[in-house]
Amino acid sequence: MKKEYSDILTGLPNLILFHKMIDDLITHSPELDRFAIVCLSIENLREIKEAFGYKTGEKAIKGIADYLDNAYFTSRIAEGRFALLIPDIKSKKYLENIMEELMDKVRTAYSCDKEQLYISMIAGISIYPVHGSDTAVLLQNAEAALNLAKENGEDIQIYKDAFQEDVMTQVHMANMLQNGLDRQEFTLYYQPEFDLRTLEIIGVEALVRWYQPENGFISPEDFIPIAEKSRLIYKLEQWIVNKALSQKLQWEKEGLHHLELSINMSSKTLESERYFDKMENIISSYNVDYSKVIIELTETMNLANLDCVADRLKRLKKLGIKIALDDFGTGFSSLNHLRTLPIDIIKIDKSFIQSVLDNNKEAIIVKNMIAMSHELDYRVVAEGIETQEQYDFLIQNCGERGQGFLLCMPIPEEKLSELMKICKYNKEIAV
């Protein structure tokens, strides 16, 4: 094999030769049976190198390459990534069985000195001609399937046309987001939080809204996940915090010192030392009453390092800021978050509030959430109050604070300012 076509470490064909071989296969055998292109990735290669050294990592790659090459036509396409040709695909199940057997053997195919190494692998697969009629497209789609397998925690993922549509949608949305930030298309709405017994507004939650001239309002449920994936969440979140705290400062100048301001913060910012430092600097640059500022964490957020996040939240608390756990009860780690994070406020998820009259279990859960929170000296906020019956249930069960469409919709700043000029509020006044 010519050097320009060979991978130096493993001796396998490189990506150039792999392309050429598959192109020739397609060109000279147009009627051939279906075959599969597999992208196979060593997921724990970094950990192996850190634990046993760089040379051991290379030996593992070489050992895996030798095993794969003895089984199928294989190319090394990146440091810990291989491309395989699996011929004569009879069915999806047949292909999955082949890959499961191959990956099971690869996982224990290499040992370091006297210690057996566990190799963590995932695979993305595209099938000719169903998922493409040329090598470039087949490899691209196998890579897309591999990325989806990683996102979903799967070992093996076969490509579907919907993947490409999702990718294109995400790319388009990310481009729109960047343009929206550049063109200042975002604004903040504020959802009031009420004292349920006096119906006075005691705080507001800042909610980002996006009006895109060509498409109208775009739901946060559509653009926030894309912002997080594309890392635009940092820029968007910094804008939100600056805008909200500027408004808080203005309200204080107008004499509304009592009004609390809640701002949502993503797990991305909390887990990034660099971007958390930037956020901390933004927050501390405003001369506001921080005892009336609340940072909300979504209870369902996936926090990889709770201790690190807890330390960063404690830094904010030194300013006087309170920490709220939003959507409480919807995640699997509610009690662990309470135990580990410096929480001051529990916000009971609207799914529980909206089911209390239809489901006795939900009613018991909410009653116990309120009782437990009070016992632990947490403030309790009920989300999603939409009916008089839900409101009455909370009053009867010592609910103290709440939000919801029954009380007030999220409204723009100018409308909220008009509302705040009135000292007392009731449900007829509330929007």
Secondary structure, DSSP 8 states (H G I E B T S, - for coil): --GGGB-TTT--B-HHHHHHHHHHHHHH-TT---EEEEEEEETTHHHHHHHH-HHHHHHHHHHHHHHHHHHSEEEEEETTEEEEEE-----HHHHHHHHHHHHHHHHTS-EETTEE----EEEEEEEETTT-SSHHHHHHHHHHHHHHHHHHT-SEEE--HHHHHHHHHHHHHHHHHHHHHHTT-EEEEEEEEEETTT--EEEEEEEEEEEETTTEEE-HHHHHHHHHHHTTHHHHHHHHHHHHHHHHHHHHHTT-TT-EEEEE--HHHHH-HHHHHHHHHHHHTS-S-GGGEEEEEETT---S-HHHHHHHHHHHHTTT-EEEEEEETSSS-HHHHHHHS---EEEE-HHHHTTTTT-HHHHHHHHHHHHHHHHTT-EEEE----SHHHHHHHHHTT--EE-BTTTB--EEHHHHHHHHTSS---TTT--
